[in-house]
Amino acid sequence: MREGARRHRQTVAAVLAVLTAVDPYGLEPGTPEGPPADEYEPEALDLARVLLAEGAVTVRDVEDVWAHWFSESLVLRLGVDRTARLVDELNALVPAAAASGLPLRGA
C-alpha cells in the first residue's frame, strides 16, 4: 500500500474523530438513534486535505469548509472559543503530516 494513501486515510479518520467528538449539531453520529458514524466525513475529507497540503488549518479554513457544506458559520454555531479549540485539536494531528516531509504552513 502506498504510504501517501495510508497517511491520507489515517488523517481523514483522525479529523472525522475530532469532528464527531465536537458534534456541532448534537446529532450523536454512530449512536443507535443518531446518524451514521461517518456523518461528518465530507467535511473531514476537506479538512484533511488542507492539513496534508498545508500542515495546519486556520479558523478561516474551517469556516470555508463549514460554509461550503452547511451554508453557515461554524464560529457562530460553536462560538469563538470552541472553534479555536477545534482548530487546535485538528492542528494537533499535524505531527503525522509533518513526519511525511510535507512543508508546514508558515515554515
C-alpha positions in Angstrom: 0.0 0.0 0.0 1.3 3.4 -0.8 2.4 5.5 2.1 0.6 8.6 0.9 -2.8 6.8 0.6 -2.3 5.3 4.1 -1.5 8.7 5.6 -4.5 10.2 3.8 -6.9 7.6 5.2 -5.4 7.9 8.7 -5.7 11.7 8.6 -9.3 11.6 7.4 -10.1 9.1 10.2 -8.5 11.3 12.8 -10.2 14.5 11.6 -13.5 12.6 11.5 -13.0 11.5 15.1 -12.4 15.2 16.1 -15.4 16.5 14.3 -17.6 13.7 15.7 -16.4 14.4 19.2 -17.2 18.1 18.7 -20.6 17.2 17.0 -21.6 20.8 16.3 -25.2 19.9 15.6 -25.7 17.4 18.5 -26.5 14.6 16.1 -24.6 11.9 18.0 -23.2 10.1 15.0 -22.7 6.4 15.4 -25.3 6.0 18.2 -28.4 3.9 17.8 -30.7 7.0 17.4 -28.1 9.1 15.6 -26.9 9.3 12.0 -24.1 7.0 10.7 -20.7 7.3 12.3 -19.3 8.9 9.2 -21.8 11.8 9.3 -19.1 14.5 9.1 -16.9 12.6 6.6 -17.3 15.1 3.7 -16.0 17.9 6.0 -13.3 15.6 7.4 -12.1 14.9 3.8 -11.9 18.6 3.0 -10.1 19.5 6.3 -7.7 16.5 6.0 -6.8 17.7 2.5 -5.8 21.1 3.9 -3.9 19.6 6.8 -1.9 17.3 4.5 -1.3 20.1 2.0 -0.5 23.0 4.3 0.5 21.3 7.6 -2.2 23.2 9.5 -5.7 24.6 9.3 -6.8 28.0 10.3 -10.2 29.2 11.6 -10.7 30.6 8.0 -10.1 27.1 6.6 -12.6 25.5 8.9 -15.1 28.3 8.2 -14.7 27.9 4.5 -15.3 24.1 4.7 -18.3 24.5 7.0 -19.9 27.2 4.8 -19.4 25.0 1.8 -21.2 22.1 3.3 -23.7 23.8 5.7 -24.1 27.3 4.3 -23.5 28.7 7.8 -20.7 29.9 10.1 -19.2 27.3 12.5 -17.9 30.2 14.6 -21.4 31.4 15.1 -22.7 27.9 15.9 -19.9 26.9 18.3 -18.6 30.3 19.5 -15.1 31.7 19.1 -13.5 29.7 22.0 -14.9 26.3 20.9 -13.9 26.9 17.3 -10.4 27.8 18.4 -10.2 24.6 20.4 -11.4 22.6 17.4 -8.7 24.2 15.2 -6.1 23.4 17.9 -7.3 19.8 18.0 -7.1 19.5 14.3 -3.6 21.0 14.2 -2.5 18.6 16.9 -2.9 15.9 14.2 -0.1 17.6 12.2 2.9 15.7 13.6 1.7 12.8 11.5 1.6 15.1 8.4 4.9 16.7 9.4 6.6 13.3 9.6 5.7 12.9 5.9 8.1 15.6 5.0 5.3 17.9 3.8 6.1 21.6 4.2 4.3 23.2 7.1 2.3 26.4 6.7 4.5 29.3 7.6 7.7 27.2 7.5 
